[in-house]
Amino acid sequence: MTTKIFVNLPVQSLERSVAFYTQLGYTFNQKFTDENATCMVVSDDIYVMLLVKPFFQTFIDKPIADTHKSVSAIISINAEDRAAVDVLVDKAVAAGAKSPEAKDYGFMYQRGYEDPDGHQWEVFYMDENADPNAIQAG
């Protein structure tokens, strides 16, 4: 069985979020798109459901976190190499995202960005062979 992951994120404006993520190169599955939500395709097995806040609230009993004031999660995705990390995060910054300094750990390079709704994304490349503590598959 193939496991697929669907991350659900509350957004203030679906139109603004779609415009932002389109600039990063993501596409959307129109079968799962209406005025309340859209399905952003990250890969064949990873999707991000962008849900307008009133619709998102129908799925939960707690208040929606204010991600401009606190972090509720970090969504991490890997890239094929260090250059791909920079390309994606540079696109996010050009589209209006905030981004902290890059972090280079030798075996892992990462950069992050905060989307228009305050959600924290981390893009990283990890060379498992470069880390002396990496577990080698046998």
NUGU-769561 format. One record per residue: residue number from 1; residue in one letter; y, z, x of N, C-alpha, C in turn. Coordinates in steps of 0.05 Angstrom, whole numbers. Atoms other than C-alpha are relative to their C-alpha. Example, Ala and Ser with C-alpha at 12.3 -4.5 7.8 and 13.67 -1.06 7.14 Angstrom:
# residues 2
+-----+-----+--------+--------+--------+--------+--------+--------+--------+--------+--------+
:   n : res :    n_v :    n_w :    n_u :   ca_v :   ca_w :   ca_u :    c_v :    c_w :    c_u :
+-----+-----+--------+--------+--------+--------+--------+--------+--------+--------+--------+
:   1 :   a :    -24 :      0 :     18 :    -90 :    156 :    246 :     24 :      0 :     18 :
:   2 :   s :    -24 :     -1 :    -16 :    -21 :    143 :    273 :     22 :     14 :    -15 :
+-----+-----+--------+--------+--------+--------+--------+--------+--------+--------+--------+
# end
This chain:
# residues 138
+-----+-----+--------+--------+--------+--------+--------+--------+--------+--------+--------+
:   n : res :    n_v :    n_w :    n_u :   ca_v :   ca_w :   ca_u :    c_v :    c_w :    c_u :
+-----+-----+--------+--------+--------+--------+--------+--------+--------+--------+--------+
:   1 :   m :    -24 :      0 :     17 :      0 :      0 :      0 :     25 :      0 :     18 :
:   2 :   t :    -26 :      1 :    -14 :     69 :    -18 :     26 :     19 :     18 :    -14 :
:   3 :   t :    -20 :    -18 :     11 :    121 :     36 :     16 :     27 :    -13 :      3 :
:   4 :   k :    -28 :     10 :      0 :    190 :     13 :     -3 :     18 :     25 :     -4 :
:   5 :   i :    -19 :    -22 :      3 :    250 :     59 :      1 :     24 :    -10 :    -15 :
:   6 :   f :    -24 :      5 :     15 :    307 :     59 :    -49 :     18 :     24 :      3 :
:   7 :   v :    -20 :    -21 :     -3 :    368 :    100 :    -29 :     20 :     -4 :    -22 :
:   8 :   n :    -20 :      2 :     22 :    414 :    115 :    -88 :     26 :     13 :      9 :
:   9 :   l :    -26 :    -11 :     -9 :    488 :    124 :    -71 :     20 :     -3 :    -23 :
:  10 :   p :    -21 :      2 :     20 :    544 :    141 :   -119 :     25 :    -13 :     13 :
:  11 :   v :    -24 :     13 :     -9 :    605 :     97 :   -112 :     22 :      1 :    -21 :
:  12 :   q :    -23 :     -1 :     18 :    675 :     99 :   -141 :      4 :    -27 :    -14 :
:  13 :   s :     -5 :     27 :     11 :    682 :     24 :   -150 :    -23 :    -19 :     10 :
:  14 :   l :     22 :     18 :     -7 :    622 :    -23 :   -151 :     11 :    -25 :     13 :
:  15 :   e :    -12 :     25 :    -11 :    667 :    -83 :   -138 :      8 :      5 :     29 :
:  16 :   r :     -9 :     -6 :    -27 :    697 :    -50 :    -76 :    -24 :      3 :     19 :
:  17 :   s :     23 :     -4 :    -17 :    629 :    -29 :    -49 :    -15 :    -26 :      5 :
:  18 :   v :     12 :     26 :     -4 :    599 :    -98 :    -60 :     16 :    -17 :     20 :
:  19 :   a :    -17 :     15 :    -19 :    658 :   -130 :    -24 :     -3 :     11 :     28 :
:  20 :   f :      3 :    -12 :    -26 :    651 :    -81 :     34 :    -27 :     -8 :     13 :
:  21 :   y :     26 :      5 :    -12 :    576 :    -90 :     44 :     -6 :    -30 :      3 :
:  22 :   t :      2 :     29 :     -3 :    581 :   -165 :     34 :     12 :     -8 :     27 :
:  23 :   q :    -12 :      6 :    -26 :    627 :   -167 :     95 :    -18 :      9 :     23 :
:  24 :   l :     19 :     -9 :    -21 :    572 :   -131 :    134 :    -24 :    -19 :      1 :
:  25 :   g :     22 :     19 :      0 :    524 :   -187 :    115 :    -23 :      6 :    -19 :
:  26 :   y :     22 :     -7 :     18 :    482 :   -153 :     62 :      2 :    -18 :    -25 :
:  27 :   t :      2 :     15 :     25 :    459 :   -189 :     -1 :     -8 :     19 :    -22 :
:  28 :   f :      5 :    -17 :     23 :    446 :   -163 :    -71 :    -19 :    -14 :    -18 :
:  29 :   n :     19 :     10 :     19 :    389 :   -172 :   -119 :     12 :      0 :    -28 :
:  30 :   q :    -14 :      3 :     25 :    421 :   -198 :   -182 :    -16 :      9 :    -24 :
:  31 :   k :     18 :     -9 :     22 :    360 :   -179 :   -225 :      6 :     30 :     -6 :
:  32 :   f :     -5 :    -29 :      3 :    381 :   -106 :   -214 :     29 :      6 :      3 :
:  33 :   t :    -29 :     -3 :     -1 :    456 :   -113 :   -221 :     12 :     -3 :    -27 :
:  34 :   d :    -17 :      2 :     24 :    502 :    -99 :   -279 :     26 :     15 :      6 :
:  35 :   e :    -26 :    -13 :     -4 :    568 :    -63 :   -290 :     -3 :     29 :     11 :
:  36 :   n :      4 :    -27 :    -10 :    537 :      4 :   -270 :    -13 :      2 :     27 :
:  37 :   a :     15 :     -2 :    -24 :    495 :    -13 :   -210 :     -6 :    -27 :     13 :
:  38 :   t :     10 :     24 :    -13 :    473 :    -64 :   -159 :    -21 :      9 :     21 :
:  39 :   c :     21 :     -5 :    -19 :    414 :    -68 :   -112 :      6 :    -16 :     26 :
:  40 :   m :     -6 :     12 :    -25 :    434 :    -81 :    -40 :    -26 :     -2 :     16 :
:  41 :   v :     24 :      5 :    -15 :    379 :   -112 :      2 :      6 :      5 :     30 :
:  42 :   v :     -3 :     -6 :    -29 :    374 :    -81 :     72 :    -22 :    -14 :     15 :
:  43 :   s :     23 :     15 :    -12 :    305 :   -109 :     88 :    -20 :     -4 :    -22 :
:  44 :   d :     21 :      5 :     20 :    241 :   -129 :     53 :    -10 :     25 :    -13 :
:  45 :   d :     11 :    -25 :     10 :    224 :    -56 :     44 :     21 :     22 :     -4 :
:  46 :   i :    -22 :    -20 :      3 :    292 :    -20 :     42 :     22 :    -12 :    -17 :
:  47 :   y :    -20 :      8 :     19 :    342 :    -24 :    -14 :     20 :     24 :     -4 :
:  48 :   v :    -20 :    -20 :      7 :    406 :     14 :    -30 :     11 :     -6 :    -28 :
:  49 :   m :    -11 :      2 :     27 :    423 :     24 :   -103 :     28 :     12 :      0 :
:  50 :   l :    -28 :     -9 :      2 :    499 :     29 :   -109 :      5 :      4 :    -30 :
:  51 :   l :     -3 :     -7 :     28 :    512 :     66 :   -174 :     28 :     11 :     -5 :
:  52 :   v :    -26 :    -12 :      6 :    580 :     79 :   -205 :     -4 :     29 :     -7 :
:  53 :   k :      4 :    -29 :      2 :    591 :    154 :   -207 :     -9 :     10 :    -28 :
:  54 :   p :      9 :    -10 :     26 :    586 :    164 :   -283 :    -30 :     -7 :     -6 :
:  55 :   f :     28 :      8 :      4 :    519 :    126 :   -284 :    -18 :     17 :     19 :
:  56 :   f :     15 :    -17 :    -19 :    494 :    163 :   -221 :     -4 :     28 :    -12 :
:  57 :   q :      1 :    -27 :     11 :    510 :    229 :   -256 :    -21 :      3 :    -21 :
:  58 :   t :     20 :     -2 :     21 :    461 :    212 :   -312 :    -28 :      7 :     12 :
:  59 :   f :     25 :     -5 :    -13 :    404 :    221 :   -261 :     -3 :     28 :     12 :
:  60 :   i :      0 :    -26 :    -13 :    423 :    290 :   -236 :     13 :     22 :    -17 :
:  61 :   d :    -12 :    -22 :     14 :    441 :    359 :   -261 :     21 :     15 :     16 :
:  62 :   k :    -20 :    -12 :    -17 :    486 :    379 :   -203 :     24 :    -18 :      2 :
:  63 :   p :    -23 :     17 :     -4 :    556 :    354 :   -188 :     -5 :    -19 :     24 :
:  64 :   i :      1 :     20 :    -22 :    563 :    293 :   -143 :     16 :     11 :     23 :
:  65 :   a :    -14 :    -10 :    -24 :    582 :    313 :    -72 :     25 :    -17 :      6 :
:  66 :   d :    -23 :     14 :     -9 :    651 :    294 :    -48 :     -4 :     -7 :     29 :
:  67 :   t :      8 :      7 :    -27 :    629 :    256 :     14 :     24 :     -6 :     18 :
:  68 :   h :    -23 :      2 :    -17 :    700 :    249 :     38 :      7 :     27 :     12 :
:  69 :   k :     -5 :    -27 :    -10 :    700 :    325 :     49 :    -24 :     12 :     14 :
:  70 :   s :     24 :    -11 :    -12 :    628 :    340 :     67 :    -21 :    -22 :      2 :
:  71 :   v :     21 :     19 :     -4 :    566 :    303 :     90 :    -24 :      9 :    -16 :
:  72 :   s :     24 :     -7 :     15 :    507 :    301 :     43 :    -25 :    -11 :     13 :
:  73 :   a :     22 :     13 :    -14 :    463 :    255 :     85 :     11 :    -19 :     20 :
:  74 :   i :     -7 :     22 :    -19 :    464 :    207 :    144 :    -21 :    -21 :     -4 :
:  75 :   i :     19 :     22 :      4 :    432 :    140 :    129 :     -1 :    -15 :     26 :
:  76 :   s :      3 :     12 :    -26 :    404 :    114 :    194 :    -17 :    -25 :     -2 :
:  77 :   i :     15 :     25 :     -1 :    381 :     43 :    206 :     -1 :     -9 :     29 :
:  78 :   n :      2 :     10 :    -27 :    356 :     12 :    270 :      8 :    -29 :      2 :
:  79 :   a :     -8 :     27 :     -7 :    379 :    -51 :    303 :    -18 :    -11 :     21 :
:  80 :   e :     19 :     12 :    -20 :    341 :   -100 :    347 :      8 :      4 :     29 :
:  81 :   d :     -9 :     -5 :    -27 :    384 :    -86 :    408 :     28 :     13 :     -2 :
:  82 :   r :    -26 :    -14 :     -2 :    449 :    -52 :    431 :     22 :    -18 :    -11 :
:  83 :   a :    -21 :     19 :     10 :    490 :   -115 :    416 :      0 :     -1 :    -30 :
:  84 :   a :      2 :      1 :     30 :    465 :   -116 :    344 :     13 :     26 :    -12 :
:  85 :   v :    -13 :    -25 :     10 :    488 :    -43 :    336 :     30 :     -5 :     -1 :
:  86 :   d :    -29 :      5 :     -2 :    558 :    -63 :    359 :     10 :    -21 :    -21 :
:  87 :   v :     -8 :     21 :     19 :    560 :   -126 :    315 :      3 :     12 :    -28 :
:  88 :   l :      0 :    -11 :     27 :    543 :    -88 :    251 :     23 :     21 :     -3 :
:  89 :   v :    -20 :    -20 :      3 :    589 :    -29 :    264 :     28 :    -12 :      3 :
:  90 :   d :    -26 :     14 :     -2 :    646 :    -75 :    286 :      7 :    -14 :    -26 :
:  91 :   k :     -5 :     12 :     26 :    638 :   -112 :    220 :      9 :     21 :    -20 :
:  92 :   a :     -7 :    -22 :     18 :    642 :    -46 :    183 :     29 :      9 :      5 :
:  93 :   v :    -28 :     -8 :     -7 :    706 :    -26 :    220 :     19 :    -21 :     -9 :
:  94 :   a :    -17 :     22 :      9 :    736 :    -95 :    206 :      4 :      0 :    -30 :
:  95 :   a :     -1 :     -1 :     29 :    720 :    -84 :    132 :     13 :     26 :    -10 :
:  96 :   g :    -15 :    -24 :      8 :    757 :    -17 :    133 :    -13 :     27 :      5 :
:  97 :   a :     15 :    -25 :     -5 :    705 :     35 :    154 :     13 :     15 :     24 :
:  98 :   k :     -7 :    -17 :    -23 :    720 :     93 :    200 :    -25 :      2 :     18 :
:  99 :   s :     23 :     -1 :    -18 :    676 :     98 :    262 :      6 :     19 :     23 :
: 100 :   p :     -4 :    -18 :    -23 :    668 :    154 :    314 :     -8 :    -15 :     25 :
: 101 :   e :      8 :     12 :    -26 :    655 :    140 :    388 :    -30 :     -6 :      0 :
: 102 :   a :     29 :      6 :     -4 :    589 :    108 :    407 :    -12 :     22 :     17 :
: 103 :   k :     15 :    -19 :    -16 :    536 :    153 :    436 :    -22 :    -14 :     14 :
: 104 :   d :     20 :     14 :    -16 :    493 :    129 :    493 :    -17 :     22 :     13 :
: 105 :   y :     18 :    -19 :    -11 :    432 :    172 :    510 :    -19 :    -12 :     20 :
: 106 :   g :     18 :     14 :    -19 :    401 :    122 :    558 :    -22 :    -15 :    -15 :
: 107 :   f :     22 :     13 :     15 :    339 :    109 :    516 :      9 :     -7 :    -29 :
: 108 :   m :     -9 :      6 :     27 :    380 :    107 :    451 :     30 :     -3 :      1 :
: 109 :   y :    -29 :      6 :      3 :    448 :     77 :    434 :      6 :      1 :    -29 :
: 110 :   q :     -6 :     -1 :     29 :    481 :     94 :    368 :     30 :      0 :     -5 :
: 111 :   r :    -27 :     -1 :     11 :    544 :     83 :    330 :     -2 :      4 :    -30 :
: 112 :   g :      1 :     -5 :     28 :    562 :    104 :    261 :     25 :    -10 :    -13 :
: 113 :   y :    -24 :      6 :     15 :    611 :     89 :    206 :     -1 :     14 :    -27 :
: 114 :   e :     -3 :    -13 :     27 :    637 :    120 :    142 :      9 :    -23 :    -19 :
: 115 :   d :     -7 :     21 :     19 :    637 :     72 :     83 :     24 :      9 :    -18 :
: 116 :   p :    -23 :     -7 :     17 :    694 :     70 :     31 :     -4 :     25 :    -18 :
: 117 :   d :      6 :    -24 :     17 :    659 :    125 :    -10 :     -6 :     24 :     17 :
: 118 :   g :      4 :    -23 :    -17 :    651 :    171 :     50 :    -29 :      4 :      9 :
: 119 :   h :     28 :     -3 :     -8 :    576 :    159 :     60 :     -2 :     -6 :     30 :
: 120 :   q :      3 :      3 :    -29 :    555 :    166 :    133 :    -24 :    -18 :      6 :
: 121 :   w :     21 :     19 :     -9 :    515 :    109 :    164 :     -2 :      2 :     30 :
: 122 :   e :      4 :      1 :    -29 :    485 :    109 :    233 :    -17 :    -24 :      6 :
: 123 :   v :     15 :     23 :     -9 :    462 :     46 :    268 :     -8 :      5 :     28 :
: 124 :   f :     10 :     -6 :    -27 :    419 :     54 :    329 :    -20 :    -20 :     11 :
: 125 :   y :     21 :     15 :    -14 :    376 :     19 :    380 :    -13 :     20 :     18 :
: 126 :   m :     14 :    -19 :    -17 :    322 :     59 :    414 :    -22 :    -16 :     16 :
: 127 :   d :     21 :     11 :    -18 :    281 :     35 :    474 :    -19 :     23 :      6 :
: 128 :   e :     18 :    -22 :     -3 :    222 :     81 :    468 :    -13 :      1 :     28 :
: 129 :   n :     11 :      1 :    -26 :    196 :     59 :    536 :     18 :     12 :     21 :
: 130 :   a :    -19 :    -11 :    -19 :    259 :     83 :    571 :      2 :     30 :      0 :
: 131 :   d :     -1 :    -29 :      3 :    252 :    155 :    547 :    -26 :     12 :     12 :
: 132 :   p :     24 :    -12 :    -12 :    205 :    195 :    592 :    -15 :     19 :    -19 :
: 133 :   n :     13 :    -18 :     20 :    191 :    241 :    533 :    -12 :    -14 :    -24 :
: 134 :   a :     10 :     15 :     22 :    172 :    185 :    486 :    -30 :      1 :     -2 :
: 135 :   i :     29 :      0 :      4 :    102 :    187 :    457 :     -9 :    -29 :      2 :
: 136 :   q :     11 :     27 :     -4 :     63 :    127 :    481 :    -24 :     -4 :    -18 :
: 137 :   a :     23 :      6 :     17 :     16 :     95 :    430 :    -23 :     -8 :     18 :
: 138 :   g :     23 :      6 :    -18 :    -54 :     91 :    460 :    -19 :    -18 :    -11 :
+-----+-----+--------+--------+--------+--------+--------+--------+--------+--------+--------+
# end
